[in-house]
């Protein structure tokens, strides 16, 4: 019985360490706010493929930034000389 408890405790500790490593390596899942923002931007830009469930925080941030920049550039007046 104590072996089983020890194995469970060890498995829980390994799981905790993996989660901690994921956070430190930038593999933390995107937040709800990021998901909402990315989905809205993707729909606004008519690029539904830009939204993907299961992205990391860092990947979601990159995609949000790229979509915001493309949206901003599209709103600028044409360049004239």
C-alpha positions in Angstrom: 0.0 0.0 0.0 2.8 2.4 0.9 4.5 1.6 -2.4 1.4 2.6 -4.3 1.2 5.9 -2.3 4.9 6.5 -3.0 4.4 5.9 -6.8 1.3 8.2 -6.8 3.3 10.9 -5.1 6.2 10.5 -7.5 3.8 10.6 -10.5 2.2 13.8 -9.1 5.6 15.4 -8.6 6.7 14.5 -12.1 3.4 16.0 -13.5 4.0 19.2 -11.5 7.6 19.4 -12.8 6.4 19.0 -16.4 3.8 21.7 -16.0 6.5 24.0 -14.5 8.9 23.2 -17.4 6.1 23.9 -19.9 5.6 27.3 -18.4 9.3 28.1 -18.4 9.7 27.0 -21.9 6.8 29.1 -23.3 4.4 26.2 -23.6 1.8 27.6 -21.3 -1.6 27.5 -23.0 -3.1 30.7 -24.3 -5.5 32.5 -22.0 -9.2 32.9 -22.5 -8.7 36.6 -23.4 -6.1 35.7 -26.0 -8.4 33.1 -27.5 -11.2 35.6 -27.7 -9.0 38.3 -29.2 -7.4 36.0 -31.7 -10.8 34.6 -32.8 -12.3 38.0 -33.3 -9.3 39.3 -35.2 -9.2 36.2 -37.4 -12.9 36.6 -38.3 -12.4 40.3 -38.9 -9.5 39.7 -41.2 -11.4 36.8 -42.9 -8.6 34.4 -41.9 -10.3 31.7 -39.8 -7.2 29.5 -40.1 -5.3 32.0 -37.9 -7.3 30.9 -34.9 -6.4 27.4 -33.6 -7.4 25.9 -30.3 -4.5 24.7 -28.2 -2.0 27.4 -29.0 0.6 28.4 -26.5 0.6 31.9 -25.0 3.6 33.0 -27.0 2.2 31.7 -30.3 -1.2 33.3 -29.6 0.6 36.6 -28.9 2.5 36.4 -32.2 -0.6 35.7 -34.2 -2.5 38.5 -32.5 0.3 40.9 -33.1 0.6 40.0 -36.8 -3.2 40.3 -37.3 -3.3 43.6 -35.5 -0.4 44.9 -37.7 -2.1 43.8 -40.9 -5.4 45.4 -39.8 -3.6 48.6 -39.0 -1.7 48.7 -42.3 -5.0 48.1 -44.1 -6.5 51.2 -42.5 -3.7 53.5 -43.5 -4.3 55.8 -46.4 -2.5 54.9 -49.6 1.0 56.3 -50.0 1.2 59.1 -52.5 4.3 61.0 -53.6 
